[in-house]
Amino acid sequence: MTNSPLSILKFRIIFILVWLVLLVDNAMVIHFFGMPWTAAIIDSAVGNTLLLLASLLVMNTLRFYLPRGTQYINIFSICLFLTILWLILTKLFLRLTLSDYEGYSNLLQHSLSIRFSIAFLLLGCITLISILWYNQQEQKEKDERKTDAEKLAKEAELFKLRQQLQPHFLFNSLNSINALIGSRPVEARKMVQQLSDFLRGTIRKEETQWVTFQEELQYLQLYLDIEKVRFGNRLATVIEMDTSTEQLKIPTLLLQPIVENAIKFGLYDTTGETIIRLYATKEDENLIIRVENPFDPETSSPKQGIGFGLKSVQRRLYLLFARTDLLVTNAKENIFTTIVKVPQGLIS
């Protein structure tokens, strides 16, 4: 149920002031036509009090019934009916209270048409203002519901994107553990413990949208420790970062799919040691992260590096910042580079 315009202090003050002006003006006009101040004040008080009640009735009715299309004729009819009813009641009360004043009955009879016109015009204005107010409030509520629905949909999609990344990595890790159990049981147990720590951290991080870059790197290291057990000496990582980036904010679990993509296309189609490099700097109000991995041009096309992991990161960044230019990739010679920009000024 929408609040009445009178729930707003500013509108309430204006409404009271307007009615006081009407009271004073009405009394002065009646006195101008030769009636004593007592009769003029009573006339003004009775007429404007009844008109005030009619106006409040219209405003309250429109809280529950807003006209649509041809229904506006119903509002016109209500205003006309209330004005006629007001005129009848006003005439009745004034004749009962002021008939003893000489000349008043004649003045009342001749002023009925003017009273009717003013009352109908005033009720019409109040009705129009109320309709505009309630329509605005209704639209505002619709916009708020739409915003809430879009927010919920965005959060659901973000959650879905983050959840979709885990099974792929989990299956690979379990397959590696299975392969290590027979030949290298110590490393298999170590990998199980690391995987447990990694998944436990994932559950904790689901509770928040943002973490510091330093916290994200600590979580990324858990992932890298698992991958190093899988690939042994073939995988090496280099992380270089400015100290100014440590407390910058980043969407939680953003780095893991980027680095996973680099490992996938850096190790699967190459032989020998592979070095994955991560650089982090602060430029203006942006956290810039650059991840580099080698690839073999003869066995791996860099275009294939834009897999689900990077697409999910790009989609997350778009949902969070409404920008499509925050993740870019390029390939030069035998190095594939992924660059992510996280605007700090837009983080709320």
N, C-alpha and C positions, 0 to 999 in steps of 0.2 A: 504494500500500500504506500503510495507516494505521499510525502509530506506536503502539507498545505503551504502556500506562499507565506502565511502568517508565522510559520516556524522560523523564518529568517528575520532576525532582529531589525535589519535595515528596512525591509518591506513593512514590518509591523509598525515601525516608527512613522514611516511615510503614510501608511494607511490611517493611523490615528490622527496625524496632522491634517490630512485631507478632510477627515470627518469633523474635526474641530472647526476648520475653515467653513465647511458647509453649515454647521450649526450657527456660527456667528453671522454668516452671510444671510442665511434664511431669516434669522431674528431681525437683522437690520432692514431687510426688505419689507417684512411685515410691519415693523415700526415706521418705516418710511411712508407707508400707506395709511397712517393715522391711528394705528393700534398702539395701546400702551405697551411698555416694555414687558410687563408680566405676561400679557397675552402673546406677544411676539416670541418670548422665550419658551412658553409652553407649546406654542405652535411648532417652533423649530425642534424642540426636544421630542415631541410625539412623532412628528413626520420623519425625522432623521433616525430616530431609534428603530422604528418599524422598517425603514429602508435599510438600516444596518443589519437587522435580522434577516431580511430578504437576501442581502448580499452574502452574508455568511452561509445561508442555506444554499445559494448557488455554488459558492466555492467548495463547500463540503460535498455537494452532489457530484461535482466534477472530479472529485478524488476517486470516485467509484465508477463514474460513467463518463468516458470521453467520447465525443461524437466522431464518427467516421463517415466520410463521403456525404451522402444525402441526409445523414442523421443530424446535420447542423440545423435543419428546419425544426427538429425537436427542441434544440436549445433555444431557438428564437421563440418558439411557442411557450416554453417554460418562462422565459423572461417576460413575455407579454402577459401571461397568466399572473405571474407574481406582481407585475406592475399594477394590473387591474385590482388584484386582491389588496395590494398595499393602499391603493387609492380609496377603495371602499372602507377599509379599516381606519385609515387616517381621517377620512371624512366623518366616520361614525364617532371616533374618539374626540375629535376636535369640536363637533357639535355638542357632545355631551359635556365637555369641560369649558368651552368658551362661548356658548350661545348667549350668555348674559351680557357680553360686551356688545355695545351698540355698533352696528354696521359690520360686525365680524362675519355673520352668516352670509351677507351679500358678497363680502370680499372672498370668502371661502368658495362660494359658488362660481364666481368669475375666474378664480385662479386654478380651478381643477384641471383645465386643459394644459396650462403651463406646468403645473405640478406633475401631471402625467408624463409630459414630454421630458422633463428633467430627470424624473425617476427612471424612465425607460432608457434614456441615454446613459445614465450612470450605471444601471444594472448591466447594460450592454457592454460598457467599457470594462467593468469588473469581470464579466463573463469572458470577454476576449482575452484579458490579461491572464485570467486563471487557465484558460485553455492553452495559451502559449506556454505558461509556466509548467503545467502538467505534461504537455507534449515534450518540452525540453527535459524534464526529469525522467520521463519514460525513455527518451532516446539515450539519456545519460546512463540509465540502468542497463539498457540493451548493450551499449558500448562497453560497460564494465563487465557484463556477462560474456560478451564476445572476447574481450581482452583476457578474462580469466580462462575461458575455454582454449584460446590460442596458447596461453602460457602453459596450461596443463598438457596440451598436445605437444608443445615444444619440449617440455620436460620429459614426457613419455618417449618422444623420439630420441632425445639425448640419452635417456636410460637404455633404450633399445640398442642404440649404436654402440654404447659401451659394453653391453652384455654380449653383443654379437662377436666382439673381438676375443672374448675369453675361451669359448669352446675350441676354436682353431688352435690357439697356443696350448691349451690344456691337452688336446689329443696328441700333439707333437711331443710334448713333454712326457706323457705317459708311454708313448711308443719308445722314446729314448730310455726311459727307466726300465721298461721291459727288456730292451736290448742289453742294458748294462747289468741286469740282475745276475746273469750267469757268468759273465766274463769279469766284471768289475763291481762286485757287490758293495764295496765301500763307497764308490762313487755313486752307485744307485741310491744308497741310503742318504748320502749327502744331498743328492738331487731331490729326493722326496722331502727332506727337511726344508730345502730352499723353496720348493714348490709350495709347501704348506705355508711358509712365511709370506710368500708372494700372494697367495690367494687370501690369506688372512688380511693382508694390507689392502687388497682389493675391496673386501667387504667393508672395512673401516672407511675407505675413501669414497664409497658410494654415498656416504652421508653428507658430503660437502661438494660444492661445485668448483671451488677454487682452492689452490694450495700455493705455497711459495715455490719458486723455482728450485730452491735448495731441497725442499721436501720431495719434490717430483724426481729430482736426480737420485735421491736416496732410494726411492722406490724403483727407479729404473735400474739401479745397480743390482737389486735382487733379481730382476729379470735377466740382466747380463750374466750374472753368476750361474744361472740355470743354463743359459745358452752356451756358456764356456764349458760346462760339463758335457753338453751334447757334442760340441764341435772340437773340444780339446784345444790344442795349440794352433789350430787353423784360424781361430777367432781372436782378434786383439782389438781393443777399443782405446781411443784417445779422446778425452773430454777437456776442452779448454773453455774457460768462462771468465768474464770480468767479475770482480767482487761486487760491482754495483748491481749485478743481476740476481744475487742470491735471494733477496727479499721481494723481488718482483712476482706478481701473481700470474698463474697459468692454470688453464682448465685441468682438473685432475685427470690422470691417466692419458694425457695427450701424447707424451713422448714415446710410450711403449709401442704403439702401432707403427710409428714412424721408424723407430730403430729396428723393429721386427721386419719391416719392409726392406730396410737397408741390408739386414743380415740375409734375408731370403734371396734377394737378387745380387748380393755380393758374394755369397758362399756357394749357393746351389749350382751355379754355372761356372764356377772358377775352381782352380786347384791351387794348393799352397796356402800360405798365410794371407788372411784378409784383414785389413785394418778399417774399422768403422770409426769415423771421426765426427765429433759433435762440438760445435762452436756456439757460444752464447754471448751476445753483446747487447748493450742498451743503446738505442738510437732514438733521439728525441724522447717521445713518450711510448716507445715500443720496445718489447723484448723480441730480439731477433735470434732465432735458432736455426743453425745450418747443419745438416747432417749429410755426410759424404760417404759413399761406398763405391768401390771399384766394380766394374762389370766387364765381361768379355764381349766385345762387339760382334764376334763371330757366332756366339752361342746364345746371347741374351740381348734382346732389343730393349733399349731404355724406356720405350713407350709402354712396355709391359710392366714397368715399375709402378705405374699408376693403378695399383690394385685396390681391393676393397679397403685395406687399412688406410691408405691415403685418402680415398674417397670419403671414408667415414670421418676422418679428421677434418677434411674440407667442409663436410656437411655440418659438423659440430661447430666449427668456427663461424659458419654462416648463421646458424641458429642463435649463436651467442652475440654476434656483432653485426649481422645483416650485411656482411661484405663477402665478396667472392674472390678477393685478391690477396687473402691472407696466407695462402699456401701456393707456392710455385715450385716447379721442378725444371731441371735442365740437365742435359748430358753434354759433356765436353771431353773429347778424346775417350778415355776409358773410366771417367769418373761421373757418377750420377749424384746430383745434388738436390736435396729437398730443403727449401727455405720456408720457415714458418714465422709469421709476424703476429705477436699478441699485443694489441693496443692496451695500454695501461689506463689511459684516461677514460675509457668506456666501461671499466669494470666497476660495478656498483656493489 
